[in-house]
Amino acid sequence: MTVEYVLLLFATFFFILKAFMTAPAEAFKTSGPRLGARIEQQLTTGAGFKPIDGNHIGWDGETR
């Protein structure tokens, strides 16, 4: 009975480990190019920038 529990524990552990290893890689592969294009568009058009303290320009949410 103990052997079955240990085997079940190992199987569950490796299943969860595989999910943690592959999910971020797949998410980056599918959304990485879209995120890169969005950043390039914002840098090209100047969208997302706002003035901070006079002449300084920073990204949204940045405070000095």
N, CA and C atoms as a LAMMPS dump frame, in Angstrom:
ITEM: TIMESTEP
0
ITEM: NUMBER OF ATOMS
192
ITEM: BOX BOUNDS ff ff ff
-5.0000000000000000e+02 5.0000000000000000e+02
-5.0000000000000000e+02 5.0000000000000000e+02
-5.0000000000000000e+02 5.0000000000000000e+02
ITEM: ATOMS id mol type element x y z
1 1 1 N 0.825 -1.191 0
2 1 2 C 0 0 0
3 1 3 C 0.873 1.26 0
4 2 1 N 1.949 1.245 0.776
5 2 2 C 2.843 2.399 0.832
6 2 3 C 3.525 2.617 -0.513
7 3 1 N 3.883 1.541 -1.183
8 3 2 C 4.541 1.654 -2.486
9 3 3 C 3.621 2.353 -3.48
10 4 1 N 2.342 2.026 -3.449
11 4 2 C 1.398 2.67 -4.359
12 4 3 C 1.281 4.161 -4.084
13 5 1 N 1.255 4.535 -2.823
14 5 2 C 1.185 5.959 -2.473
15 5 3 C 2.437 6.711 -2.911
16 6 1 N 3.583 6.085 -2.73
17 6 2 C 4.836 6.72 -3.149
18 6 3 C 4.864 6.876 -4.661
19 7 1 N 4.453 5.844 -5.396
20 7 2 C 4.416 5.943 -6.856
21 7 3 C 3.415 7 -7.316
22 8 1 N 2.265 7.056 -6.667
23 8 2 C 1.273 8.078 -6.994
24 8 3 C 1.808 9.475 -6.698
25 9 1 N 2.531 9.609 -5.604
26 9 2 C 3.135 10.9 -5.248
27 9 3 C 4.167 11.326 -6.284
28 10 1 N 5.02 10.39 -6.696
29 10 2 C 6.017 10.713 -7.723
30 10 3 C 5.357 11.06 -9.054
31 11 1 N 4.344 10.32 -9.443
32 11 2 C 3.651 10.604 -10.706
33 11 3 C 3.012 11.981 -10.672
34 12 1 N 2.371 12.308 -9.55
35 12 2 C 1.756 13.625 -9.409
36 12 3 C 2.805 14.722 -9.431
37 13 1 N 3.907 14.507 -8.734
38 13 2 C 4.989 15.496 -8.695
39 13 3 C 5.539 15.769 -10.091
40 14 1 N 5.81 14.703 -10.863
41 14 2 C 6.369 14.892 -12.198
42 14 3 C 5.355 15.507 -13.163
43 15 1 N 4.092 15.201 -12.995
44 15 2 C 3.054 15.819 -13.82
45 15 3 C 2.992 17.323 -13.562
46 16 1 N 3.017 17.72 -12.298
47 16 2 C 2.987 19.139 -11.939
48 16 3 C 4.276 19.829 -12.382
49 17 1 N 5.408 19.156 -12.229
50 17 2 C 6.689 19.724 -12.664
51 17 3 C 6.691 19.972 -14.167
52 18 1 N 6.156 19.029 -14.929
53 18 2 C 6.084 19.202 -16.382
54 18 3 C 5.195 20.393 -16.746
55 19 1 N 4.088 20.545 -16.035
56 19 2 C 3.194 21.667 -16.307
57 19 3 C 3.875 22.995 -16.007
58 20 1 N 4.627 23.058 -14.917
59 20 2 C 5.32 24.296 -14.574
60 20 3 C 6.457 24.607 -15.541
61 21 1 N 7.045 23.607 -16.141
62 21 2 C 8.154 23.836 -17.061
63 21 3 C 7.682 24.203 -18.466
64 22 1 N 6.57 23.635 -18.917
65 22 2 C 6.146 23.873 -20.295
66 22 3 C 5.191 25.05 -20.439
67 23 1 N 4.396 25.342 -19.438
68 23 2 C 3.399 26.412 -19.563
69 23 3 C 4.033 27.773 -19.81
70 24 1 N 5.049 28.212 -19.05
71 24 2 C 5.634 29.53 -19.344
72 24 3 C 6.296 29.588 -20.717
73 25 1 N 6.943 28.51 -21.133
74 25 2 C 7.59 28.504 -22.449
75 25 3 C 6.559 28.634 -23.562
76 26 1 N 5.459 27.907 -23.445
77 26 2 C 4.41 27.998 -24.465
78 26 3 C 3.757 29.372 -24.472
79 27 1 N 3.54 29.943 -23.306
80 27 2 C 2.925 31.268 -23.242
81 27 3 C 3.84 32.313 -23.874
82 28 1 N 5.137 32.209 -23.632
83 28 2 C 6.067 33.171 -24.218
84 28 3 C 6.135 33.017 -25.732
85 29 1 N 6.118 31.776 -26.212
86 29 2 C 6.172 31.549 -27.663
87 29 3 C 4.947 32.116 -28.364
88 30 1 N 3.781 32.013 -27.735
89 30 2 C 2.565 32.472 -28.403
90 30 3 C 2.342 33.97 -28.256
91 31 1 N 2.726 34.563 -27.133
92 31 2 C 2.437 35.982 -26.935
93 31 3 C 3.673 36.872 -27.039
94 32 1 N 4.853 36.299 -27.112
95 32 2 C 6.076 37.091 -27.205
96 32 3 C 6.129 38 -28.424
97 33 1 N 5.886 37.489 -29.627
98 33 2 C 5.919 38.361 -30.808
99 33 3 C 4.881 39.479 -30.759
100 34 1 N 3.695 39.17 -30.227
101 34 2 C 2.659 40.2 -30.123
102 34 3 C 3.088 41.296 -29.148
103 35 1 N 3.686 40.904 -28.031
104 35 2 C 4.161 41.878 -27.056
105 35 3 C 5.282 42.726 -27.642
106 36 1 N 6.195 42.095 -28.375
107 36 2 C 7.282 42.839 -29.009
108 36 3 C 6.776 43.853 -30.017
109 37 1 N 5.793 43.466 -30.825
110 37 2 C 5.214 44.39 -31.807
111 37 3 C 4.526 45.549 -31.114
112 38 1 N 3.862 45.266 -30.023
113 38 2 C 3.175 46.332 -29.275
114 38 3 C 4.172 47.327 -28.693
115 39 1 N 5.267 46.826 -28.143
116 39 2 C 6.295 47.716 -27.589
117 39 3 C 6.931 48.547 -28.693
118 40 1 N 7.238 47.926 -29.835
119 40 2 C 7.821 48.676 -30.944
120 40 3 C 6.882 49.774 -31.424
121 41 1 N 5.585 49.48 -31.489
122 41 2 C 4.617 50.489 -31.93
123 41 3 C 4.581 51.646 -30.936
124 42 1 N 4.599 51.344 -29.642
125 42 2 C 4.553 52.402 -28.641
126 42 3 C 5.825 53.255 -28.676
127 43 1 N 6.976 52.631 -28.912
128 43 2 C 8.218 53.392 -29.006
129 43 3 C 8.252 54.249 -30.272
130 44 1 N 7.707 53.726 -31.361
131 44 2 C 7.689 54.474 -32.621
132 44 3 C 6.741 55.662 -32.554
133 45 1 N 5.553 55.458 -32.015
134 45 2 C 4.552 56.521 -32.002
135 45 3 C 4.643 57.414 -30.782
136 46 1 N 5.369 56.975 -29.757
137 46 2 C 5.462 57.775 -28.537
138 46 3 C 4.308 57.534 -27.589
139 47 1 N 3.436 56.591 -27.895
140 47 2 C 2.313 56.286 -27.014
141 47 3 C 2.832 55.614 -25.751
142 48 1 N 2.201 55.911 -24.632
143 48 2 C 2.606 55.307 -23.382
144 48 3 C 3.56 56.161 -22.586
145 49 1 N 3.993 57.275 -23.161
146 49 2 C 4.906 58.165 -22.455
147 49 3 C 4.139 59.365 -21.932
148 50 1 N 4.544 59.889 -20.814
149 50 2 C 3.929 61.089 -20.27
150 50 3 C 5.003 61.92 -19.575
151 51 1 N 4.845 63.224 -19.542
152 51 2 C 5.851 64.073 -18.907
153 51 3 C 5.86 63.893 -17.392
154 52 1 N 7.054 63.896 -16.812
155 52 2 C 7.237 63.828 -15.357
156 52 3 C 8.179 64.957 -14.959
157 53 1 N 7.743 65.8 -14.067
158 53 2 C 8.58 66.887 -13.538
159 53 3 C 9.203 67.738 -14.642
160 54 1 N 8.396 68.371 -15.416
161 54 2 C 8.934 69.289 -16.419
162 54 3 C 9.355 68.59 -17.69
163 55 1 N 10.665 68.579 -17.966
164 55 2 C 11.177 68.067 -19.233
165 55 3 C 11.414 66.563 -19.245
166 56 1 N 11.399 65.93 -18.095
167 56 2 C 11.661 64.493 -18.065
168 56 3 C 10.465 63.732 -18.613
169 57 1 N 10.736 62.754 -19.446
170 57 2 C 9.679 61.91 -19.986
171 57 3 C 9.948 60.493 -19.516
172 58 1 N 8.938 59.856 -18.937
173 58 2 C 9.089 58.49 -18.452
174 58 3 C 7.925 57.635 -18.879
175 59 1 N 8.087 56.348 -18.686
176 59 2 C 7.04 55.4 -19.03
177 59 3 C 5.888 55.568 -18.05
178 60 1 N 4.653 55.212 -18.445
179 60 2 C 3.49 55.352 -17.564
180 60 3 C 3.741 54.67 -16.216
181 61 1 N 3.415 55.342 -15.152
182 61 2 C 3.544 54.774 -13.831
183 61 3 C 4.877 55.048 -13.178
184 62 1 N 5.836 55.568 -13.929
185 62 2 C 7.156 55.846 -13.37
186 62 3 C 7.124 57.147 -12.6
187 63 1 N 7.668 57.152 -11.424
188 63 2 C 7.729 58.357 -10.613
189 63 3 C 9.163 58.631 -10.223
190 64 1 N 9.494 59.898 -10.111
191 64 2 C 10.854 60.278 -9.687
192 64 3 C 10.761 61.21 -8.52
